[in-house]
Amino acid sequence: MAAAEEAKTAGIVRVDDAPVQTSRPKLTGRVFYESIGSPKLVLAPMVDQSEFAWRLLSRSFMKPEDSKRLLAYTPMLHARLFAEGSRYRDHSFQATRKGLESMPAPDHVPKDTDIFLDGRKDIDRPLTVQFCANDPDFFLEAAKYVQPYCDAVDLNLGCPQGIARKGRYGAFLQEDWDLIYRLINKLHTGLAVPVTAKFRIQETKEKTLEYARHILSAGASILTVHGRQREQKGHKTGLADWAVIRYLRDNLPPETVIFANGNILRHEDIARCLEYTGADGVMSAEGNLHDPTIFAPPRAEPDDRIYWRGRNGKGAYRVDAVFRRYMNIIYKYVLERPEPERRPLFVPVDPIPQEAEKDEKVDPETEEPPAKRQKQGKKKAQLKKSSSPNLTAMQSHLFSLLRPLVSVHTEVRDVLARSRAGDMQSFENVLRLTECAVRDGLIDYEANPAKYDDEMTSIEEDSALGDIADFDSSLKAVKACKRPWWCCQAYVRPVPKEALKKGSLTLSRKEREEIERKARDKDQEPKEEGKGGMSERERRDVEDGMDQKEMPRQAVVAG
């Protein structure tokens, strides 16, 4: 053990017992954390959704010096597929133009002309690449491909989805502590960059502490703790338990670096979480998907074309401004071509462009501006199917970003639903429709501000919830996050007890039998739960066409 530590200090890592000299010493633990700027803000790994363009968009709302203190994770990658297939590597991690056909040296520096997207030192660092894995050798081989282009490699121990159960990875490794140790230790001793781990809490805080100590003993440099158990997903997501994260902070060595994950819906939640948990950093996942500006504080300087502020003082970034910036990032970095000329975003002091705007509106049936409609009988050129992760993620990102808007303006939803990866003209049409919708919303607000201000402050209690406790209701979060539909804002899920009371969540037979057993043990009558119709939120989703049958599958938070 002492020899291994001495080798790491000297800048040597061992792969299959063969020493490999690197040009820089390997830093681990808190020393490593401080070397990347001690980031307190962390963008979570999300399946097919934390790709380069979205990471860059999320950083772009921060001051340049602050954006480098945001640690971002790649989407979760499959270690075996990444190690075995160059095509999978090229489609999922685009660090160089040549791709990753062969394994680079640990300290490889690509030529300036070969640098492409993922891991760019000027705009995409610090960066952690996350893998799911269940074979130490494949895990190490996959990690060696990406180590020159990232700051650390992370092991996913938190994915709770059925596909993870089937593939035996993520949270479904948590019973196999020996395998977890071997996975982490393999990279700890054989990789030039640190290894970290993201996991979910166990059924008790004591077992979670034991689990965390085991992961640390294997060589993990950072622990990301998702304050939910493996069973908390979908309608059963519920609230993350910050108290367990606090318990880890108080009982693990002070040099342990801990990131807290869960319950981050808006920027203000970050400071609350840091204070409550004592964590070194806070990770946002779904909150970032619906509001990529979440890491930036509310804008102080006025810029009405980007940031809207109501007469009641509440404000948020405009979705059309965020959408446009996202498109410009795609054009500049992914497609490497200039963005099209567009008129400035509308503010109420501008003259209303009646005729000009009428000409630019898009026909949802043809997805073309009237002036550009193709002649009848002329077939639309078939688009080549895109494999770029930055292009295939666009539609899903925009459904999350525009969720409040498309519930009001269904014509935007319809055009977006037909947009395909790589068809930038189609997405430009969605953008134009979005800008027109936001313009109309801003004009309506100026004419009747109380209509929107009251909606933000007078959300009524739902009598159907009865005497349900505040902790078991999403009402408080809805009140805090609610903004007009043209603003970026969190999507607040109903918590399980609320969903049961509403009837949008039903229990399985096994779960009902468990409730009845506990009721008998307490000499109580079992209460009937889960009857009734859908919640108002879910009913509205269906009415707006946002139910699962039409809505693209939401990004899965990787643990």
C-alpha positions as CSV (number, residue, x, y, z in Angstrom):
1,M,0.0,0.0,0.0
2,A,2.8,2.4,0.9
3,A,4.6,1.6,-2.4
4,A,1.4,2.5,-4.3
5,E,1.0,5.8,-2.5
6,E,4.7,6.6,-3.2
7,A,4.2,5.8,-6.9
8,K,1.2,8.1,-7.1
9,T,3.1,11.0,-5.5
10,A,5.9,10.5,-8.1
11,G,3.4,10.7,-10.9
12,I,3.3,7.0,-11.7
13,V,0.2,5.0,-12.1
14,R,0.1,1.2,-12.3
15,V,-1.8,-0.7,-15.0
16,D,-1.6,-4.5,-14.8
17,D,1.4,-4.1,-12.5
18,A,3.3,-2.2,-15.1
19,P,4.3,1.3,-14.0
20,V,3.4,4.1,-16.4
21,Q,5.1,7.5,-16.0
22,T,3.0,10.6,-16.4
23,S,4.1,14.2,-16.7
24,R,2.2,15.3,-13.6
25,P,1.6,13.9,-10.1
26,K,-1.8,12.4,-9.5
27,L,-3.8,14.4,-7.0
28,T,-6.6,12.8,-5.0
29,G,-9.1,13.7,-2.4
30,R,-9.3,17.3,-1.1
31,V,-6.0,18.2,-2.7
32,F,-7.5,17.3,-6.1
33,Y,-10.8,19.2,-5.3
34,E,-8.8,22.3,-4.5
35,S,-6.7,22.0,-7.6
36,I,-9.9,22.3,-9.8
37,G,-11.0,25.4,-8.0
38,S,-13.1,23.9,-5.1
39,P,-16.3,24.0,-7.1
40,K,-19.5,24.4,-5.1
41,L,-21.8,24.1,-8.1
42,V,-22.1,20.8,-9.9
43,L,-24.0,19.9,-13.1
44,A,-25.2,16.3,-12.7
45,P,-24.7,13.4,-15.1
46,M,-28.0,12.8,-17.0
47,V,-28.6,10.1,-19.6
48,D,-28.2,11.7,-23.1
49,Q,-28.8,15.2,-21.5
50,S,-25.7,16.6,-19.9
51,E,-23.8,16.8,-23.2
52,F,-21.3,19.4,-24.3
53,A,-23.8,22.0,-25.7
54,W,-26.0,21.9,-22.6
55,R,-23.0,22.1,-20.3
56,L,-21.8,25.2,-22.2
57,L,-25.3,26.7,-22.1
58,S,-25.4,26.2,-18.3
59,R,-22.0,27.8,-17.8
60,S,-22.9,30.7,-20.1
61,F,-25.2,32.5,-17.6
62,M,-22.4,32.7,-15.0
63,K,-19.6,35.2,-15.0
64,P,-16.6,33.9,-16.9
65,E,-14.5,33.5,-13.7
66,D,-17.3,31.7,-12.0
67,S,-18.1,29.4,-14.9
68,K,-14.8,27.6,-14.3
69,R,-15.9,26.8,-10.8
70,L,-18.8,24.8,-12.1
71,L,-17.9,21.2,-12.2
72,A,-19.9,19.4,-14.9
73,Y,-20.4,15.7,-15.6
74,T,-20.9,14.0,-18.9
75,P,-24.0,11.9,-19.6
76,M,-23.6,8.4,-18.1
77,L,-21.6,6.2,-20.5
78,H,-21.6,2.4,-20.6
79,A,-18.1,1.2,-19.8
80,R,-18.1,-2.1,-21.7
81,L,-19.6,-0.6,-24.8
82,F,-17.2,2.3,-24.6
83,A,-14.2,0.0,-24.3
84,E,-15.3,-2.4,-27.0
85,G,-16.7,-0.1,-29.7
86,S,-15.1,2.8,-31.5
87,R,-18.4,3.8,-33.0
88,Y,-20.0,4.1,-29.6
89,R,-17.0,6.2,-28.4
90,D,-17.3,8.5,-31.4
91,H,-21.0,9.0,-30.9
92,S,-20.9,9.6,-27.2
93,F,-17.6,11.5,-26.5
94,Q,-16.3,13.9,-29.1
95,A,-13.1,15.2,-27.7
96,T,-11.2,15.2,-31.0
97,R,-12.1,15.4,-34.7
98,K,-10.3,12.1,-35.4
99,G,-12.3,10.3,-32.7
100,L,-11.0,7.7,-30.2
101,E,-10.0,4.9,-32.6
102,S,-6.9,4.1,-30.5
103,M,-6.2,4.6,-26.8
104,P,-4.3,7.9,-26.2
105,A,-1.4,8.2,-23.8
106,P,-2.4,9.3,-20.2
107,D,-1.1,12.8,-20.7
108,H,-1.9,13.1,-24.5
109,V,-2.4,16.7,-25.7
110,P,-4.2,16.9,-29.1
111,K,-3.1,19.4,-31.7
112,D,-5.1,22.6,-31.8
113,T,-6.6,21.6,-35.1
114,D,-7.8,18.3,-33.7
115,I,-9.5,19.6,-30.6
116,F,-13.3,19.4,-31.0
117,L,-15.9,19.5,-28.2
118,D,-15.8,17.4,-25.0
119,G,-13.2,18.3,-22.4
120,R,-12.0,21.5,-24.1
121,K,-9.8,23.2,-21.6
122,D,-10.9,26.7,-22.5
123,I,-14.7,26.2,-22.1
124,D,-15.5,22.7,-20.8
125,R,-13.5,22.3,-17.7
126,P,-13.6,21.1,-15.0
127,L,-15.2,18.0,-16.3
128,T,-15.9,14.5,-14.9
129,V,-16.7,11.6,-17.2
130,Q,-19.2,9.2,-15.7
131,F,-19.5,5.5,-16.5
132,C,-21.8,2.7,-15.4
133,A,-19.8,-0.5,-15.0
134,N,-19.7,-4.0,-13.5
135,D,-16.4,-5.3,-14.8
136,P,-13.2,-3.6,-13.4
137,D,-11.2,-4.4,-16.5
138,F,-13.7,-2.8,-18.9
139,F,-14.1,0.1,-16.5
140,L,-10.4,0.8,-16.6
141,E,-10.1,0.4,-20.3
142,A,-12.9,2.8,-21.0
143,A,-11.5,5.3,-18.5
144,K,-8.1,5.3,-20.2
145,Y,-9.7,6.5,-23.4
146,V,-11.0,9.7,-21.7
147,Q,-8.4,10.4,-19.1
148,P,-6.5,13.0,-21.2
149,Y,-9.7,15.0,-21.7
150,C,-11.2,15.2,-18.3
151,D,-10.3,15.9,-14.6
152,A,-11.8,12.8,-13.1
153,V,-13.8,9.6,-13.9
154,D,-16.9,8.8,-11.9
155,L,-18.6,5.5,-11.1
156,N,-22.4,5.5,-11.3
157,L,-23.8,3.7,-8.2
158,G,-27.1,5.5,-8.2
159,C,-29.1,4.8,-11.4
160,P,-32.4,3.2,-10.1
161,Q,-34.0,2.4,-13.5
162,G,-35.1,-1.0,-14.7
163,I,-32.5,-1.1,-17.4
164,A,-29.8,-0.8,-14.6
165,R,-31.3,-3.7,-12.8
166,K,-31.3,-5.8,-16.0
167,G,-27.7,-4.7,-16.8
168,R,-26.5,-5.0,-13.2
169,Y,-25.1,-1.6,-12.7
170,G,-25.9,1.7,-11.0
171,A,-27.8,1.3,-7.7
172,F,-28.2,-2.4,-8.3
173,L,-24.6,-2.9,-7.4
174,Q,-25.1,-1.7,-3.8
175,E,-25.5,-5.2,-2.4
176,D,-22.1,-6.3,-3.9
177,W,-19.6,-4.3,-1.9
178,D,-16.7,-6.4,-3.0
179,L,-17.3,-5.6,-6.7
180,I,-17.7,-1.9,-5.9
181,Y,-14.4,-1.9,-4.1
182,R,-12.7,-3.7,-7.0
183,L,-14.2,-1.3,-9.6
184,I,-13.1,1.9,-7.7
185,N,-9.7,0.5,-6.6
186,K,-8.9,-0.6,-10.2
187,L,-9.1,3.0,-11.4
188,H,-7.5,4.4,-8.2
189,T,-4.4,2.4,-8.8
190,G,-4.4,2.3,-12.6
191,L,-5.6,5.7,-13.8
192,A,-3.8,9.0,-14.2
193,V,-6.8,11.0,-13.0
194,P,-8.8,10.5,-9.8
195,V,-11.9,8.3,-9.5
196,T,-15.1,9.5,-7.8
197,A,-18.4,7.8,-7.0
198,K,-22.1,8.9,-7.0
199,F,-24.5,6.8,-4.9
200,R,-27.9,6.8,-3.2
201,I,-28.5,6.6,0.5
202,Q,-29.4,3.3,2.2
203,E,-32.4,2.4,4.3
204,T,-30.7,3.8,7.5
205,K,-28.2,6.6,8.0
206,E,-25.9,4.1,9.8
207,K,-25.7,1.8,6.9
208,T,-25.2,4.7,4.5
209,L,-22.2,5.8,6.6
210,E,-20.8,2.3,6.5
211,Y,-21.3,2.2,2.7
212,A,-19.6,5.6,2.2
213,R,-16.6,4.5,4.3
214,H,-16.3,1.4,2.1
215,I,-16.3,3.5,-1.1
216,L,-13.7,5.8,0.4
217,S,-11.5,2.9,1.4
218,A,-11.5,1.8,-2.3
219,G,-9.9,5.1,-3.3
220,A,-12.8,7.4,-4.3
221,S,-11.7,11.0,-4.2
222,I,-15.2,12.6,-4.0
223,L,-18.5,11.2,-2.8
224,T,-21.7,12.5,-4.4
225,V,-24.6,11.6,-2.2
226,H,-28.1,11.5,-3.7
227,G,-30.4,11.9,-0.7
228,R,-32.9,9.4,-2.0
229,Q,-33.1,5.6,-1.8
230,R,-33.1,3.3,-4.8
231,E,-36.9,2.9,-4.7
232,Q,-37.5,6.6,-4.9
233,K,-38.0,7.2,-8.7
234,G,-40.8,8.3,-11.0
235,H,-44.0,9.1,-9.0
236,K,-42.3,7.8,-5.9
237,T,-39.4,10.2,-6.2
238,G,-40.4,12.2,-3.1
239,L,-38.0,14.5,-1.2
240,A,-34.3,13.9,-0.8
241,D,-33.2,13.5,2.8
242,W,-30.6,16.2,3.5
243,A,-30.3,15.0,7.1
244,V,-28.6,11.8,6.0
245,I,-26.0,13.8,4.0
246,R,-25.5,16.0,7.1
247,Y,-24.9,12.8,9.1
248,L,-22.2,11.7,6.7
249,R,-20.6,15.1,6.9
250,D,-20.4,14.9,10.7
251,N,-19.1,11.4,10.8
252,L,-16.7,11.1,7.9
253,P,-13.2,12.5,8.1
254,P,-13.2,16.3,7.5
255,E,-10.9,15.9,4.5
256,T,-13.6,13.9,2.7
257,V,-15.1,15.9,-0.2
258,I,-18.9,15.5,-0.3
259,F,-21.4,16.7,-2.9
260,A,-25.1,16.8,-2.0
261,N,-27.7,15.9,-4.6
262,G,-31.5,16.3,-4.4
263,N,-34.2,18.9,-3.9
264,I,-32.5,21.6,-6.0
265,L,-35.3,23.3,-7.9
266,R,-34.0,26.9,-8.0
267,H,-30.9,28.9,-7.4
268,E,-31.8,29.8,-3.8
269,D,-31.9,26.1,-2.9
270,I,-28.1,25.8,-3.4
271,A,-27.2,28.0,-0.4
272,R,-29.8,26.3,1.7
273,C,-28.5,22.9,0.9
274,L,-24.8,23.9,1.5
275,E,-25.8,25.3,4.9
276,Y,-28.0,22.4,6.0
277,T,-25.8,19.5,4.8
278,G,-22.3,21.0,5.3
279,A,-21.4,19.6,1.9
280,D,-18.6,21.0,-0.2
281,G,-20.7,21.3,-3.3
282,V,-24.3,20.9,-4.6
283,M,-25.3,19.0,-7.7
284,S,-28.4,19.9,-9.7
285,A,-30.0,17.5,-12.2
286,E,-33.7,17.9,-13.1
287,G,-33.7,21.5,-11.8
288,N,-31.1,22.3,-14.4
289,L,-33.0,20.5,-17.2
290,H,-36.0,22.8,-16.8
291,D,-33.9,25.9,-16.0
292,P,-30.3,25.9,-17.3
293,T,-29.8,29.3,-15.6
294,I,-30.1,27.7,-12.1
295,F,-26.4,28.1,-11.3
296,A,-26.5,31.9,-11.9
297,P,-27.9,34.2,-9.3
298,P,-30.9,36.4,-10.2
299,R,-29.8,39.0,-12.6
300,A,-29.2,42.4,-11.0
301,E,-28.4,44.5,-14.0
302,P,-31.4,45.3,-16.3
303,D,-31.6,43.6,-19.7
304,D,-35.2,43.1,-20.6
305,R,-34.4,41.2,-23.7
306,I,-32.9,38.4,-21.7
307,Y,-34.3,38.6,-18.2
308,W,-37.9,39.4,-17.3
309,R,-38.9,41.0,-14.0
310,G,-42.5,41.6,-13.0
311,R,-44.0,44.5,-11.1
312,N,-44.0,42.4,-8.0
313,G,-40.2,42.0,-8.1
314,K,-40.1,38.4,-9.2
315,G,-38.1,37.6,-12.2
316,A,-36.4,34.9,-14.3
317,Y,-34.6,34.4,-17.6
318,R,-36.9,34.4,-20.7
319,V,-37.2,31.1,-22.4
320,D,-36.9,32.6,-25.9
321,A,-33.5,34.2,-24.9
322,V,-32.3,30.9,-23.5
323,F,-33.6,29.0,-26.5
324,R,-31.8,31.4,-28.9
325,R,-28.5,31.1,-26.9
326,Y,-28.7,27.3,-27.0
327,M,-29.2,27.4,-30.8
328,N,-26.3,29.7,-31.2
329,I,-24.0,27.4,-29.2
330,I,-25.1,24.5,-31.5
331,Y,-24.3,26.6,-34.6
332,K,-20.9,27.9,-33.4
333,Y,-19.4,24.8,-31.8
334,V,-21.2,21.7,-33.1
335,L,-22.0,22.7,-36.7
336,E,-19.3,25.3,-36.9
337,R,-21.3,27.7,-39.0
338,P,-22.7,31.2,-38.3
339,E,-26.1,31.5,-36.8
340,P,-28.8,33.0,-39.0
341,E,-29.6,36.7,-38.8
342,R,-32.5,37.3,-36.5
343,R,-34.3,40.4,-35.3
344,P,-33.7,41.5,-31.7
345,L,-35.9,39.8,-29.1
346,F,-39.1,41.8,-28.4
347,V,-39.5,44.1,-25.4
348,P,-42.7,46.0,-24.7
349,V,-41.2,49.4,-25.6
350,D,-40.6,48.2,-29.1
351,P,-43.2,48.9,-31.9
352,I,-45.3,45.8,-32.5
353,P,-44.2,44.4,-35.9
354,Q,-47.7,43.6,-37.2
355,E,-47.2,42.9,-40.9
356,A,-43.6,41.8,-40.7
357,E,-44.3,39.4,-37.9
358,K,-47.3,38.0,-39.7
359,D,-45.1,37.1,-42.6
360,E,-42.6,35.3,-40.4
361,K,-45.1,33.2,-38.4
362,V,-44.8,29.5,-39.1
363,D,-47.6,27.3,-40.3
364,P,-47.6,24.4,-37.9
365,E,-48.9,22.0,-40.6
366,T,-46.1,22.8,-43.1
367,E,-43.4,23.9,-40.6
368,E,-42.4,26.6,-43.1
369,P,-42.9,30.3,-43.1
370,P,-45.6,31.2,-45.7
371,A,-43.0,33.1,-47.8
372,K,-40.8,30.0,-48.0
373,R,-43.3,27.3,-48.6
374,Q,-42.2,24.9,-51.2
375,K,-44.2,24.4,-54.3
376,Q,-46.8,21.7,-54.2
377,G,-45.5,18.3,-55.3
378,K,-41.8,19.2,-54.5
379,K,-40.6,16.7,-52.0
380,K,-38.6,17.8,-49.0
381,A,-35.0,16.5,-49.0
382,Q,-34.5,13.7,-46.6
383,L,-32.2,14.5,-43.8
384,K,-29.3,12.3,-43.0
385,K,-29.9,10.8,-39.5
386,S,-27.7,12.6,-37.0
387,S,-25.6,10.7,-34.4
388,S,-24.2,13.8,-32.7
389,P,-25.2,13.7,-29.0
390,N,-25.5,17.4,-29.1
391,L,-28.1,17.3,-31.9
392,T,-30.0,14.2,-30.8
393,A,-30.6,15.8,-27.3
394,M,-32.2,19.0,-28.7
395,Q,-35.8,18.0,-28.8
396,S,-35.9,16.6,-25.3
397,H,-34.1,19.6,-23.9
398,L,-36.6,22.0,-25.5
399,F,-39.6,20.1,-24.2
400,S,-38.2,20.5,-20.7
401,L,-37.2,24.1,-21.2
402,L,-40.5,25.1,-22.9
403,R,-42.8,23.0,-20.7
404,P,-44.8,26.0,-19.2
405,L,-45.0,27.7,-22.6
406,V,-46.2,24.8,-24.7
407,S,-49.0,24.1,-22.1
408,V,-50.4,27.5,-23.3
409,H,-49.2,27.6,-26.9
410,T,-49.8,24.1,-28.2
411,E,-48.8,25.1,-31.7
412,V,-45.2,25.3,-30.5
413,R,-45.5,21.8,-29.0
414,D,-46.8,20.4,-32.3
415,V,-44.0,21.8,-34.4
416,L,-41.4,20.8,-31.8
417,A,-42.8,17.2,-31.7
418,R,-42.2,16.9,-35.4
419,S,-38.6,18.3,-35.3
420,R,-35.9,15.8,-35.9
421,A,-32.2,15.8,-34.9
422,G,-30.1,17.8,-37.3
423,D,-33.0,19.6,-38.9
424,M,-32.0,23.1,-37.8
425,Q,-34.5,24.8,-40.0
426,S,-37.3,23.0,-38.1
427,F,-35.8,24.1,-34.8
428,E,-35.5,27.7,-36.1
429,N,-39.2,27.5,-36.9
430,V,-39.9,26.4,-33.3
431,L,-37.7,29.3,-32.1
432,R,-39.7,31.8,-34.2
433,L,-43.0,30.5,-32.8
434,T,-41.6,30.7,-29.3
435,E,-40.5,34.3,-29.8
436,C,-43.9,35.2,-31.1
437,A,-45.6,33.6,-28.1
438,V,-43.3,35.4,-25.7
439,R,-44.0,38.7,-27.4
440,D,-47.7,38.1,-27.1
441,G,-47.3,37.2,-23.4
442,L,-45.3,40.3,-22.7
443,I,-47.8,42.5,-24.4
444,D,-50.6,40.9,-22.4
445,Y,-48.7,41.3,-19.1
446,E,-48.4,45.1,-19.8
447,A,-52.1,45.3,-20.4
448,N,-53.1,43.2,-17.4
449,P,-50.2,42.6,-14.9
450,A,-52.5,41.5,-12.1
451,K,-53.6,38.5,-14.1
452,Y,-50.0,37.1,-13.9
453,D,-48.8,38.6,-10.6
454,D,-51.8,37.1,-8.7
455,E,-51.1,33.7,-10.3
456,M,-47.6,33.8,-8.8
457,T,-48.8,34.7,-5.3
458,S,-52.3,33.3,-4.8
459,I,-51.9,29.5,-5.5
460,E,-54.9,28.1,-3.6
461,E,-54.8,25.1,-1.2
462,D,-56.3,22.0,-2.8
463,S,-59.2,20.7,-0.7
464,A,-58.6,17.2,-2.1
465,L,-55.4,17.0,-0.1
466,G,-57.3,17.2,3.2
467,D,-55.0,17.5,6.2
468,I,-51.8,16.4,4.5
469,A,-48.7,18.0,6.1
470,D,-46.7,20.7,4.5
471,F,-43.6,18.4,4.2
472,D,-45.7,16.0,2.1
473,S,-47.1,18.6,-0.2
474,S,-45.5,20.3,-3.3
475,L,-47.6,23.4,-2.8
476,K,-44.8,25.4,-1.0
477,A,-42.3,24.6,-3.8
478,V,-44.9,25.5,-6.5
479,K,-45.4,28.9,-4.8
480,A,-41.7,29.6,-4.6
481,C,-41.0,28.5,-8.2
482,K,-44.1,29.8,-10.1
483,R,-43.4,32.4,-12.8
484,P,-45.3,33.4,-16.0
485,W,-45.1,30.8,-18.7
486,W,-42.5,32.7,-20.7
487,C,-39.9,32.4,-17.9
488,C,-37.5,29.5,-17.1
489,Q,-38.8,27.7,-14.0
490,A,-38.7,24.4,-12.2
491,Y,-41.1,21.6,-12.8
492,V,-42.4,20.6,-9.3
493,R,-43.4,16.9,-9.0
494,P,-46.1,16.0,-6.6
495,V,-44.6,14.1,-3.6
496,P,-45.8,10.5,-3.1
497,K,-48.3,11.1,-0.3
498,E,-49.8,14.0,-2.3
499,A,-50.0,11.8,-5.4
500,L,-51.6,9.0,-3.4
501,K,-54.2,11.3,-1.9
502,K,-54.9,12.7,-5.4
503,G,-55.1,9.2,-6.9
504,S,-52.3,9.7,-9.5
505,L,-50.2,7.1,-7.8
506,T,-51.5,3.6,-7.0
507,L,-49.8,1.0,-4.8
508,S,-48.8,-2.4,-6.0
509,R,-50.3,-5.4,-4.2
510,K,-47.1,-6.0,-2.4
511,E,-47.0,-2.5,-1.2
512,R,-50.6,-2.6,0.0
513,E,-50.0,-5.8,1.8
514,E,-47.1,-4.2,3.6
515,I,-49.2,-1.2,4.6
516,E,-51.9,-3.6,5.9
517,R,-49.4,-5.6,7.8
518,K,-48.0,-2.5,9.5
519,A,-51.5,-1.4,10.3
520,R,-52.3,-4.7,12.0
521,D,-49.1,-4.6,13.9
522,K,-50.2,-1.2,15.3
523,D,-53.7,-2.4,15.9
524,Q,-55.0,0.1,13.3
525,E,-57.4,-0.2,10.4
526,P,-55.5,0.1,7.1
527,K,-56.4,3.2,5.3
528,E,-57.4,3.1,1.6
529,E,-55.1,5.1,-0.5
530,G,-54.6,5.7,-4.1
531,K,-58.2,6.0,-5.2
532,G,-59.6,8.8,-7.4
533,G,-58.5,10.4,-10.6
534,M,-55.3,12.1,-11.7
535,S,-53.8,15.0,-10.0
536,E,-54.5,18.5,-11.4
537,R,-50.9,18.7,-12.6
538,E,-51.1,15.4,-14.5
539,R,-54.6,16.0,-15.8
540,R,-53.4,19.3,-17.2
541,D,-50.4,17.5,-18.8
542,V,-52.8,15.1,-20.6
543,E,-55.1,17.9,-21.7
544,D,-52.1,19.8,-23.1
545,G,-50.9,16.7,-24.9
546,M,-47.8,16.4,-22.6
547,D,-48.5,12.9,-21.4
548,Q,-46.1,10.1,-22.0
549,K,-47.7,9.0,-25.2
550,E,-46.7,12.2,-27.0
551,M,-44.1,13.8,-24.8
552,P,-40.6,12.6,-25.5
553,R,-39.2,10.5,-22.7
554,Q,-37.8,12.7,-20.0
555,A,-34.1,12.5,-19.4
556,V,-33.2,10.0,-16.7
557,V,-31.1,11.5,-13.9
558,A,-28.1,9.1,-13.7
559,G,-28.5,8.3,-10.0
